[in-house]
Amino acid sequence: MDTKQTILIVDDERFYINVLVELLKSKYKLYIAKSAEQALKRIADNQPDLILLDIMMPEKDGYQACLEIKNNPAWVDIPIIFLTGKTDQESEQKAFNYGAVDFISKPVTPATVLARIKTQLSLLNSRQSLEHQNHLLEQKVRERTREIELIQDAAIYSLSMLAEARDQETGEHIQRTQQFVRALAKKLQANPKYSDVLDDHTINLLFKSAPLHDIGKIAVPDTILKKPGPLTAEETIEMQKHTTYGGDAIKNAEKLSGSSSFLKLAREIAYSHQEKWDGSGYPEGLKQQQIPLSARLMAIADVYDALVNKRIYKPAYSHNEAVNYIKQQKGLHFDPDIVDAFIEIETDFEQISQLCNEHLPD
């Protein structure tokens, strides 16, 4: 296998072509072009590692050839050394302005040509090696990021299944509500007020974080969680603590692993999804913009799903009944902007609910 680096010699004078070929043929693989047009064809057929380019050639000169080479994204990194009979500083400066890496005036000395070529090819090798290392590093970072994402997804899945083991309704609810949150966020993304904060990455994190919104229910006693009738005042207070149980658990995870956008959203959702726009919710009675956007999105998804599905303490509402309830709660329980987004895609909610239920085990 020929591992020699390749050089394209571009000159219309046979004498200098012969001199350069004799000087370089033992060390490099050579290509010859006697005009700028021929040089461009040679580069397209066999891209060289370096180009020795004369300036004074018929029809199209070396400057024009250099400009065309540097304007081609595939060729821009090929080092070009002007090797020319011109000796004035203006010509030399023009060569560098056009993208040349070196300028050698004729008549040339073999030692100078060899040294300049060696230097530029060494720089090229170093740059390519660095680019290769950067590529490998980027690949490793992507692989590590993907590995972390898979671990994250597995952790969420495991926690969600733990909640499902406590309460089958909660597990089914988790699968549907994360789909609702994503659909709402994507619709709200079209609103200029939210387009910056709801980019695709954030929406993906919301989708992944949403299953943890009821994780605090794991700490609620079965006598309350599965009670078929109305809760007493004391039981209601204990049930409401699921928001603080969940938020505190995720906060502790943040302390151990460091803050992340994923954990931040998960904590917001778990802790604040029962807050209401008018300040009548819990656990802190936050109002309007005080409530994190993630939790405001979760609130509608959570309530819609609770309404349209049968619970041990209530029958299921129809889709239209649930939609009407959410409309009535605009500006009371729910963020008006998010209600408007919900109304535009309410049929999507119905389809998501039906599709998820079809794929749930009997």
C-alpha positions in Angstrom: 0.0 0.0 0.0 1.4 3.4 -1.1 1.5 5.6 2.0 3.3 8.6 0.4 1.6 11.9 0.7 0.5 13.5 -2.6 1.6 16.8 -4.1 0.0 18.5 -7.2 2.5 20.5 -9.2 0.8 23.2 -11.2 3.2 25.0 -13.7 3.1 25.7 -17.4 6.9 25.6 -17.8 8.2 22.1 -18.5 11.6 23.0 -17.1 10.3 23.7 -13.6 8.0 20.7 -13.7 11.0 18.5 -14.5 13.1 20.1 -11.7 10.4 19.6 -9.1 9.5 16.0 -10.2 13.2 15.0 -9.9 13.5 16.7 -6.5 10.3 15.2 -5.0 9.5 11.9 -6.7 11.4 9.8 -4.2 9.5 11.2 -1.2 6.0 12.0 -2.5 3.4 10.8 -4.9 3.1 13.5 -7.6 0.4 14.8 -10.0 1.1 17.3 -12.8 -1.1 20.1 -14.2 0.0 22.6 -16.8 -2.9 25.0 -16.3 -5.3 26.2 -13.7 -8.3 24.4 -15.4 -6.3 21.2 -15.5 -5.3 21.6 -11.9 -8.9 21.9 -10.8 -9.8 18.7 -12.6 -6.8 16.9 -11.1 -7.9 18.0 -7.6 -11.5 16.8 -8.2 -10.2 13.4 -9.4 -7.4 12.9 -6.8 -7.4 15.4 -4.0 -3.7 16.1 -3.1 -2.2 16.7 0.4 -0.5 19.9 -0.9 -0.3 22.0 -4.0 2.7 23.8 -5.5 1.1 26.5 -7.6 2.7 28.9 -10.2 1.1 32.3 -10.6 1.8 33.3 -14.2 -0.1 30.8 -16.4 -2.2 31.3 -19.6 -5.9 32.0 -19.4 -6.5 31.7 -15.7 -3.6 32.6 -13.3 -2.6 31.0 -10.0 -4.4 33.6 -8.0 -7.7 32.7 -9.6 -7.0 29.0 -9.2 -6.2 29.5 -5.5 -9.4 31.5 -5.0 -11.5 28.7 -6.5 -9.8 26.1 -4.5 -10.3 28.0 -1.2 -13.9 28.7 -2.1 -14.7 24.9 -2.3 -15.5 23.6 1.2 -14.1 20.2 0.3 -10.7 21.7 -0.7 -10.3 24.7 1.6 -7.9 22.9 3.9 -5.4 21.9 1.2 -2.2 23.9 1.8 -1.1 25.9 -1.2 2.5 27.0 -1.7 3.0 29.6 -4.5 6.1 28.8 -6.4 6.6 31.6 -8.9 8.9 33.9 -10.8 7.4 36.9 -9.1 9.6 38.4 -6.3 7.8 41.6 -5.3 6.1 42.0 -1.9 2.8 43.0 -3.4 2.5 39.6 -5.2 3.6 37.8 -2.1 1.0 39.6 0.0 -1.7 38.9 -2.6 -0.9 35.2 -2.4 -1.4 35.1 1.3 -4.6 37.1 1.0 -5.9 34.5 -1.3 -5.2 31.7 1.2 -1.7 30.5 0.4 0.4 29.1 3.3 3.8 30.0 1.8 5.4 31.8 -1.1 8.7 30.7 -2.8 10.3 32.8 -5.5 12.1 31.2 -8.5 14.8 30.3 -9.1 14.3 27.9 -6.2 16.9 26.0 -4.1 16.1 22.3 -3.4 16.7 22.7 0.3 14.2 25.5 0.6 11.5 23.7 -1.4 12.0 20.5 0.6 12.0 22.3 3.9 8.9 24.4 3.2 7.0 21.3 1.9 8.0 19.3 4.9 6.9 22.0 7.3 3.4 22.4 5.7 2.8 18.7 5.5 3.8 18.3 9.1 1.4 21.0 10.1 -1.3 19.3 8.0 -0.6 16.0 9.7 -0.8 17.6 13.1 -4.1 19.3 12.2 -5.6 16.1 10.8 -4.4 14.2 13.9 -6.0 16.8 16.2 -9.2 16.7 14.2 -9.3 12.9 14.4 -8.7 13.1 18.2 -11.5 15.7 18.5 -13.8 13.4 16.4 -13.0 10.5 18.7 -13.5 12.6 21.8 -16.9 13.9 20.4 -17.9 10.3 19.7 -17.0 9.2 23.2 -18.9 12.2 24.6 -21.9 11.3 22.5 -21.7 7.6 23.6 -21.3 8.6 27.3 -24.2 11.0 27.0 -26.4 8.3 25.4 -25.3 5.9 28.2 -26.3 8.5 30.8 -29.6 9.0 29.1 -30.3 5.3 29.0 -29.4 5.0 32.8 -31.7 8.0 33.4 -34.5 6.4 31.4 -34.1 3.1 33.2 -34.2 4.9 36.6 -37.4 6.7 35.7 -38.9 3.5 34.4 -38.0 1.6 37.6 -39.4 4.4 39.8 -42.5 4.5 37.7 -43.0 0.8 38.0 -42.5 1.1 41.7 -45.4 3.5 41.8 -47.4 1.2 39.6 -46.8 -1.6 42.0 -48.4 0.5 44.7 -51.3 1.7 42.6 -52.1 0.3 39.2 -54.1 3.4 38.3 -51.0 5.5 39.0 -48.9 3.4 36.7 -51.4 3.8 33.8 -51.8 7.5 34.6 -48.0 7.9 34.3 -47.9 6.6 30.7 -50.7 8.8 29.5 -49.8 12.0 31.2 -46.3 12.2 29.8 -47.8 12.0 26.3 -50.2 14.8 27.2 -47.4 17.0 28.6 -45.4 16.6 25.4 -48.3 17.4 23.2 -49.2 20.5 25.2 -45.6 21.7 25.3 -45.2 21.3 21.5 -48.4 23.3 20.9 -47.3 26.0 23.4 -43.9 26.1 21.7 -45.6 27.9 18.7 -46.6 30.7 21.1 -43.9 33.4 20.8 -44.1 33.9 24.6 -42.8 30.4 25.1 -40.8 29.5 22.0 -37.5 30.3 23.8 -38.1 28.4 27.0 -39.8 25.4 25.3 -37.1 24.3 22.8 -37.0 20.7 21.6 -34.5 19.7 24.2 -36.6 21.1 27.1 -39.7 19.4 25.7 -37.8 16.1 25.6 -36.8 16.6 29.2 -40.4 17.4 30.2 -41.5 14.2 28.6 -38.9 12.2 30.5 -39.6 14.0 33.8 -43.4 13.8 33.7 -43.6 10.2 35.0 -42.1 11.3 38.3 -44.9 13.8 39.1 -46.7 11.3 41.4 -43.6 9.5 42.7 -44.3 10.9 46.2 -47.4 8.7 46.4 -45.1 5.8 47.2 -44.8 7.3 50.7 -48.6 7.7 51.2 -50.2 4.8 53.2 -52.3 2.3 51.3 -55.2 3.0 53.6 -55.3 6.5 52.1 -54.0 5.9 48.6 -56.5 3.1 47.9 -59.4 4.3 50.0 -62.7 3.9 47.9 -64.6 6.6 49.6 -64.0 10.3 50.5 -61.0 11.2 52.5 -61.2 12.7 55.9 -59.6 16.1 56.5 -56.6 14.5 58.1 -56.3 11.9 55.2 -56.5 14.7 52.7 -53.6 16.5 54.3 -51.6 13.3 54.2 -52.5 12.7 50.6 -51.4 16.2 49.7 -48.0 15.5 51.2 -47.2 13.4 48.1 -46.0 16.6 46.4 -43.5 17.4 49.2 -42.4 13.7 49.5 -41.7 13.6 45.7 -40.1 17.1 45.6 -37.9 16.4 48.6 -36.7 13.0 47.2 -35.7 14.6 43.9 -34.1 17.5 45.8 -31.9 15.0 47.7 -31.0 13.4 44.4 -29.8 16.8 43.2 -27.6 17.3 46.2 -26.0 13.9 45.6 -25.5 14.1 41.9 -25.3 17.9 41.2 -28.0 20.0 39.7 -29.2 19.2 36.2 -31.9 20.5 33.9 -33.6 17.0 34.1 -33.7 16.9 37.9 -34.8 20.5 38.1 -37.8 19.9 35.9 -38.6 16.6 37.7 -38.5 18.4 41.1 -40.7 21.3 39.8 -43.3 18.9 38.4 -43.4 16.6 41.5 -43.5 19.5 43.9 -45.8 22.0 42.2 -48.1 20.2 39.9 -51.0 20.6 42.4 -50.6 24.4 42.6 -53.4 26.4 41.0 -53.3 29.6 38.9 -55.4 31.5 41.4 -53.2 30.5 44.3 -55.7 28.0 45.9 -53.5 25.0 45.3 -50.8 23.2 47.4 -48.3 22.8 48.9 -47.3 26.5 48.9 -50.3 28.3 47.4 -48.2 29.7 44.5 -50.0 32.0 42.0 -49.7 32.4 38.2 -46.1 32.9 37.1 -44.8 31.8 40.5 -45.8 28.3 39.5 -43.1 26.7 37.2 -44.1 26.3 33.6 -43.4 22.6 33.8 -45.9 22.2 36.7 -48.5 24.3 35.0 -48.3 22.0 32.0 -48.5 19.0 34.2 -51.5 20.3 36.0 -53.8 20.1 32.9 -52.4 16.8 31.8 -52.9 15.4 35.4 -56.5 16.7 35.8 -57.6 15.7 32.3 -56.4 12.1 32.8 -57.9 11.9 36.3 -61.3 13.1 34.9 -61.6 10.8 31.9 -60.5 7.6 33.7 -62.4 5.7 36.4 -61.0 5.9 39.9 -61.9 3.9 43.0 -63.6 7.1 44.3 -65.3 8.3 41.1 -66.7 7.3 37.7 -65.0 8.4 34.4 -66.0 11.6 32.7 -66.5 11.8 29.0 -63.9 13.6 26.9 -66.3 16.5 26.3 -67.1 16.8 30.0 -63.4 16.9 30.9 -62.8 19.5 28.2 -65.6 21.7 29.5 -64.3 21.4 33.0 -60.9 22.6 32.0 -62.4 25.5 30.0 -64.3 26.5 33.1 -61.1 26.4 35.2 -59.3 28.8 32.8 -57.7 31.4 35.0 -58.7 29.6 38.1 -57.0 26.3 38.3 -55.1 26.5 35.1 -52.8 28.9 33.2 -55.0 30.6 30.5 -52.3 30.3 27.8 -52.1 26.5 28.4 -55.8 26.1 28.4 -55.9 27.9 25.0 -53.3 25.4 23.8 -55.2 22.5 25.2 -58.4 23.6 23.5 -56.6 23.6 20.1 -55.4 20.0 20.5 -58.1 18.5 22.8 -58.8 15.8 20.2 -55.2 14.8 20.4 -55.7 14.2 24.1 -58.6 12.0 23.4 -56.6 10.0 20.8 -53.6 9.7 23.1 -55.8 8.4 25.9 -57.5 5.8 23.7 -54.2 4.7 22.2 -52.5 4.3 25.5 -55.4 2.4 27.0 -55.4 0.0 24.0 -51.8 -0.9 24.7 -52.2 -1.4 28.4 -52.2 -5.1 29.6 -55.6 -6.6 30.5 
